[in-house]
Structures are given as structure tokens and as C-alpha cells.
């Protein structure tokens, strides 16, 4: 009988210890914006679905109509294409993705459409949630659905860029 009382008492002490540790936890928002240094932008690192991603498609090549063709391809894949235009400065890369803190998750998804071979230009001062997709001279075509899914698996989860803090998870 004494053994049962001792075991019961130990269980109650352990339970109280766990409750106190959880209540006094100061790291409950570690890795989220709660521990972010003042002035750092909060990066939205939630991986978006195509229908929730806003993009501008810019042609950085001499190929006439490239941006229009690829914008149509993105529309067929359910992206929100906001602007289609030619860019004066020509680029040799496959593509350049330009984005700000509100579009980190969107840019991560777009990385998969270029099989992680696009160049990335993060601008911490940018205020919108749109990604500029600048097509370059080395661009051939967007990845297939299967290639995108494999690439997303290889890329893992979106990560806040250096100098920014990940936004706390919603819901």
C-alpha cells in the first residue's frame, strides 16, 4: 500500500512540474516573429497554392512574345498573372525571381517551376506580395507538374531570407 502512495505522490509532483514548465516557457514563439530583432521584416514563409500566387512576367530576352506565352502558361496553371511586359535590361540567366518579405512562400513555389535554377533577388523593403518573374536568355520552358512536385520535395519548406524573421504560423 505504501508503494502505491509513493508512486501516486511522484506522479502528482511530475504533473505539477510539467504544468509549471509549460506555463513559464519563454521560448514558445522561438523561430517566429515574436523573437525578431526590431526593424527586421517579417517574412511570410507559408507555401502557397498556385491560385494564391501573384506574379508579373517580364521578358529579359530578345525573343518577341516570350513573356506573353509564358504568362499564358502560368495562367493555365492557375497563377494570378498581374502584369506582362518586356524588360529593357537583358539577362543571360534562366530566370530571375524578385520578391519581398510578403512573397517568400510564393517565390519558393516558383523556384520549383524553374527546377531551382533561377536566380533569386530578395528585397527586404518591397511591400507587395507579388513575385516578378524575369525570363532570361537561357530559359527553355517551365517544369512539368511531375518535375515541379519532385522539385518541391527536394527544396523542402520555405525559409525566411537572411535579415528577416519567419511569420508565426496561422491557425
Secondary structure, 3 states (H helix, E strand, C coil): CHHHHHHHHHHHHHHHHHHHHHHCCCCCCCCCHHHCCCCCEEECCCCCCHHHCEEEEEECCCCCCHHHHHHHHHHHCCCEEEEEEECCCCCCCCEEEEECHHHHHHHHHHHHHCCCCCEEEECCCCCCCEEEEEECCCCCCCCCHHHHHHHHHHHCCCCCCCCEEECCCCC
